[in-house]
Amino acid sequence: MSAPTPTPWELGVAYLLHSWPALTLAVTSNWGGANSSEKRDWLCGAIADMFPPLDQSTTSSTGGDNGEPDDYDVEETLAQVMQDEFEVRVEDGSIVHVCCICHCGV
């Protein structure tokens, strides 16, 4: 059985996270173990799934009533997964940058 075709939103989130230097270094260095790339792919899906389908949301950076997560939720998820799965504490401000791009609509 083949996997479902990713939506443009899911592809955008995947591209964003695959190009994030902190995550790329963690994956290429296998800081998450032998299955680091699978953990990265799971994170891409988890972040994409935090947002409602594009046809059900409005553009907002604050989240809340429109179903989108607020900035803190996305930042916390990214930070927590980096810490728990890759043992990396990201302190370069890039988590905020990645979060802002997500809210702008990759």
N, C-alpha and C positions, 0 to 999 in steps of 0.2 A: 504494500500500500504506500503510495507516495505522499509526501508531506504537502499540506495545502500551500498554494502560492501566496507569498507574503504580499501585503498591501504596500502601496508606495510609502505610507507612514512608517510601517515596520522596516522597510528597506532604508529609509532615511535615518531612523534611530540606530539601526545596525551600522550604517556607514559612519555616523557620528561617533559611536562608541568604538568601532574598529580603528578610527583615526585619533582617538584620545590617547596621547602619549603615555599617561600613567597606566592605563589599562593595557596598552600594547606592550609596554615594558614588563608588566606583571605576567602577561601571557607568554611572551617570547622567552622569559626567564624561568618559566614554569613555577612561579611562586605559588600558584594554586594547585600544584601537583601535575601529574601527567595529563589530567583532563582539564587543564587551564582554558583551552580554547572552547570546550563545551560549557564551562562556567561563564565565559564571556558571552557566548551565544544565548545562554539562559538569561543572563542579565539584560541583553538586548530585548528579548521578548518580555521580560518582567517590566522594564521601563516603558516599552510601547503599550503594554496592557494597562498601565496606570492611567492612560488618557482615553477618553471616550472616542468612538469612531468620529472621523472628521465631519461627517454630515450631521452629527448630533451635538457638536460643541461650537462655541464662539471663541474668538481670540481673546485671551485674558492672561495676564501674568500673575494674577492673584489667586486663581483657582476658586473653589467654593461652589456657588450656585450653579455654574454651568457644567459641573461634573468633572472638571479637570482637577488634578491634585494641586495643592499650593506648592510654591517653590521649596518650602521646607521639607515636604514629603519626598520630593524627588531627590533633593540634596541628601537627606538622611538615608534614603535607600541606597544611593550610590556609595556614600561613605561607609555604610554598614556592610555592604557586599564586598567592597574593596578590603575592609578590615577582616571580616569573617572568612572570606573565601581565598583571599590572596595575601593576607597578613601585611597589608599595605595601609599606612595612614597617609592619606593625600593631604598635604599642607600647602600646596602651591597655588591654591585658588581656582584650580581648573574644574573642580566639581561645580562651582557656581557658574562658570562659563558654560559647561555642558548643560546644566539645568536651564540656563537662559536660552540656549539654542533650542532645546526641546519645547519650551513655552512659546518660542517665536514660530514654531512649526517647521522644524528641520528643513 
